[in-house]
Amino acid sequence: MAQLDATKWVNDYSDMLYRYALPRVNDAEVAKDLVQDTFLAAWRNHDNFKGEISEKNWLYTILKNKIIDHYRKASTRLTEGLPDANNDPYFDEAEHWTQQAGPQKWGIDYSQPVEKKEFYDILNRCKKKLKDIQGAVFSMKYLDGMDSEEICKELNITASNFWVLMHRAKLGLRACLEKNWISK
Amino acid sequence: MKLQITCKQATEFVVKRDEGKLSIKNRCLLLLHLGICGLCKIFAKQSKFIGKNSKNLHSHIDETLSPEEKQQIITSLLQQ
């Protein structure tokens, strides 16, 4: 393809792809690399592009596969996302909330969707603090709307591991939002 | 049948319930617990809230790649 095409292509689609990848992988460098890899794969395989779907959707499909591959790599480090049986910051030995982890009232209407960008910036930062594999299951469920069975299959993890990871992801996000969004 | 569940179990049940994956028996046990445990009741509301609002995360991102980063991608394509 001509130089003009490469420039136009990247200018037309790179920001869109980047914004898709960023909240899913929570790392600007990784997101950038995935976008670059997506363009490279599309460039090399452009002869196979049949035009049955739009070029935009074709790029999205490639990127989604790359993101899943990235999640799979995180799933090989599964244990780092599982809680330490001897040191649980959230629950004591009787499995009650520990003093410092008990949830506080946020004083908001939980049924109202949040419109403020500040909330989403903080949510993103909190997501970034999760272990990679916790962030992966959370993104697959709540950003991509995948079912728990599908996620287990894609990541090759057991249902019981999935629920532990999701439980820990939500405990982590809740505590982080309380600290940085509510009581700042 | 054991009717009491712990806060740890209750929050695990909440996370499953958020995804519609909690059995009827455990839903009953959870409701009993939430009736007497204020902290877990707050957790339940906030857990659902987090799930619901995370769906919109994507549309609130306005970061872009810098012109240099874009040029780097273009250059890498042309080197193919």
Interface residues (C-beta under 8 A of the other chain):
Chain A: Q3 A6 T7 W9 V10 N11 S14 D15 Y18 R19 Y20 L22 P23 A28 K32 V35 Q36 F39 L40 W43 R44 Y90 F91 A94 E95 H96 W97 G102 P103 Q104 K105 W106 Y110 P113 V114 K117 F119 Y120 D121 L123 N124 F138 K141 Y142 L143 G145 S148 W163 M166 H167 K170 L171 L173 R174 L177 E178
Chain B: T6 C7 K8 Q9 T11 E12 V15 K16 E19 K21 L39 C40 I42 F43 K45 Q46 S47 K48 F49 I50 G51 K52 N53 S54 K55 N56 L57 H58 H60 I61 D62 E63 T64 L65 E69 K70 Q72 I73 I74 S76 L77 L78 Q80
